[in-house]
Amino acid sequence: MITLDNITSHEFIGLDTEIIQSTNPQVVGLNGRIINETKSMFTINTEKGLKLIAKSTNNWKFSIKGQDIVVDGSKIAKRPFDRIGGKQ
């Protein structure tokens, strides 16, 4: 079960997210549902279509059970298998 405490070691696909801080000011505020994840990128389904966004250069906001958490992208820039499998 995904919680605020263990979000960084869980699957992100299917979660809604929003970029709240970025090295690229044009993507701040971008939001949508994560539909795919690689070591360094999220594929996000937005109102304007699919966007490929780098994980490490952004701070990501997720809502879990009505509570918001901000995750530093550099802390989750790993292959999903490595992050979920406990190879940290």
C-alpha positions as a printed NumPy array, in Angstrom:
array([[  0.   ,   0.   ,   0.   ],
       [  1.39 ,   3.387,  -0.999],
       [  1.801,   5.967,   1.773],
       [  3.542,   9.306,   2.206],
       [  6.407,   7.523,   3.952],
       [  7.104,   4.902,   1.279],
       [  6.164,   6.694,  -1.95 ],
       [  9.762,   6.778,  -3.24 ],
       [  9.949,   2.984,  -3.23 ],
       [  6.62 ,   2.45 ,  -5.008],
       [  5.323,   2.372,  -8.553],
       [  4.492,   5.836,  -9.947],
       [  2.551,   4.662, -13.004],
       [ -1.104,   5.57 , -12.541],
       [ -0.488,   8.415, -10.083],
       [ -1.523,  11.992, -10.759],
       [  1.322,  14.481, -10.441],
       [  2.203,  18.124, -10.861],
       [  5.578,  19.782, -11.376],
       [  5.954,  22.456,  -8.713],
       [  9.603,  23.431,  -9.25 ],
       [ 11.893,  22.941, -12.227],
       [ 15.068,  24.106, -13.895],
       [ 12.775,  24.724, -16.884],
       [ 10.175,  27.343, -15.887],
       [  7.988,  26.377, -18.873],
       [  7.024,  23.047, -17.279],
       [  6.144,  24.372, -13.805],
       [  2.454,  23.662, -13.252],
       [  2.346,  20.82 , -15.782],
       [  0.095,  18.115, -14.416],
       [ -1.455,  14.843, -15.423],
       [ -1.312,  11.102, -14.906],
       [  1.949,   9.162, -15.171],
       [  1.524,   6.442, -17.794],
       [  5.121,   5.246, -18.126],
       [  8.43 ,   5.529, -16.32 ],
       [ 12.068,   4.915, -17.224],
       [ 15.264,   5.525, -15.266],
       [ 15.284,   9.224, -16.01 ],
       [ 11.865,  10.111, -17.482],
       [  8.147,  10.137, -16.751],
       [  5.603,   9.981, -19.56 ],
       [  2.665,  12.102, -18.435],
       [ -0.773,  12.163, -20.018],
       [ -1.775,  15.852, -19.877],
       [ -4.709,  17.812, -21.266],
       [ -2.485,  18.707, -24.223],
       [ -1.267,  15.173, -24.907],
       [  1.655,  13.022, -23.835],
       [  4.734,  14.743, -22.423],
       [  8.124,  13.177, -21.666],
       [  9.627,  14.953, -18.683],
       [ 12.972,  14.364, -16.971],
       [ 12.661,  13.258, -13.345],
       [ 15.854,  14.713, -11.894],
       [ 15.399,  18.38 , -12.846],
       [ 11.967,  18.717, -11.244],
       [ 10.179,  18.569,  -7.914],
       [  7.012,  16.481,  -8.191],
       [  3.832,  16.831,  -6.156],
       [  1.735,  13.726,  -5.514],
       [ -1.51 ,  13.436,  -3.55 ],
       [ -1.913,  10.314,  -1.43 ],
       [ -5.196,   9.913,   0.451],
       [ -5.882,  13.643,   0.297],
       [ -2.423,  14.66 ,   1.51 ],
       [  0.194,  16.249,  -0.722],
       [  3.842,  15.256,  -0.772],
       [  6.664,  16.811,  -2.773],
       [  9.373,  14.49 ,  -4.07 ],
       [ 12.764,  15.677,  -5.303],
       [ 13.187,  14.114,  -8.734],
       [ 16.881,  13.44 ,  -8.222],
       [ 15.954,  11.014,  -5.42 ],
       [ 13.746,   8.911,  -7.723],
       [ 15.914,   9.002, -10.857],
       [ 16.494,   5.252, -10.894],
       [ 15.094,   2.396, -12.895],
       [ 11.697,   1.471, -11.439],
       [ 12.94 ,  -2.091, -10.848],
       [ 15.919,  -0.875,  -8.802],
       [ 13.856,   1.588,  -6.784],
       [ 10.974,  -0.804,  -6.058],
       [ 13.142,  -3.873,  -5.575],
       [ 15.028,  -2.305,  -2.699],
       [ 18.348,  -2.055,  -4.538],
       [ 18.961,   1.413,  -3.085]])
